[in-house]
């Protein structure tokens, strides 16, 4: 089960996300469903198109299945999706 404490260790594809802060100000405010993930980026499907967001340069609000919202520093997500569960995280 995905919770606020373990969201960075779980699959993100299919969850809804909103970029609340980004180094590139054009990316701030982008929201939609995460449809793809690579080592350094997330692809978010918006109403009009797909947007690629660099993980390390953004802060995201992710909506969890239990209707809670978690704010995540994208730097914690920088890893291959299958390697993220093995990654040591700061407490």
N, C-alpha and C positions, 0 to 999 in steps of 0.2 A: 504494500500500500504506500502510495506517495504521500509524504507529509512535508511540512515546512523544514524539518530538520534533515531530511534525506533527499530532497528534490534534485540536488546536483548529481546524485548517484543513479538516477532513474532515466528512463527513456523520455525525451522531450517531444518527440514527434507526435502530433495529435493534440498537444496542449495549446491553449490560447495564450498569447504573450503580447505585451505592450512595451515599447522602448521608452523608458522614462528619462533617460539621460544617455547622451552619446557624444563622443568627440566630434563627430560630424553632425552639426545641428540639423541637417536635413533629415536625418534618421530619427530624431526625437519625435515621439508621438505616433510612430508606425505601430499598428496593432493588427492582429489577425492570428491565424492558426499556423503553428510551426509544421512545415511539410517536409523539410530536409535538414540534415545537420552534417557538417564536415568538421575537420579538426579545428578550424579557426572561425567558422561562420555558421549562422543559422539562416534558413530561407523561410520567410514569413509570407503566407498567402494573404494579401489584403483583398478588399473588395474589387480592386481594379487589376492588380498584377502581383507578381511575386517580387519581394524585396530581399536582398542578401544583406545581413547585418554581421559585422565583425564582432565576435563574442568579447574579445579582450578590450574593446573600446566602447562598451555599452553596459548600462544597468537595465535590467528587465523586470517587469512585473509579470509573473506567471500565474495563471489561474489553474488551480488544482481540481481534480475530479470531485473533491468534497466541498467545492464552492469557496474555498479559502484562496486568498491571494498572497503570494510570496514575492518579495523583492530580492533579486539575485544579482550579485556583481558578476558580470560576464567573464571576468578573469578566472573565476572558479570553474567555469565551464570549458575552458580551453583545454581540450584533449580529444582524442578519438572517442566517439560515443561508447565503444566497447571497452575502452581502457579507463574511462572515468570512474567506474565502481572500485577499481583497484587503487586509485590515486589517493594519496594522503592529503587530507584537508585540514585547514586551520580550525581550531575550535571557537 
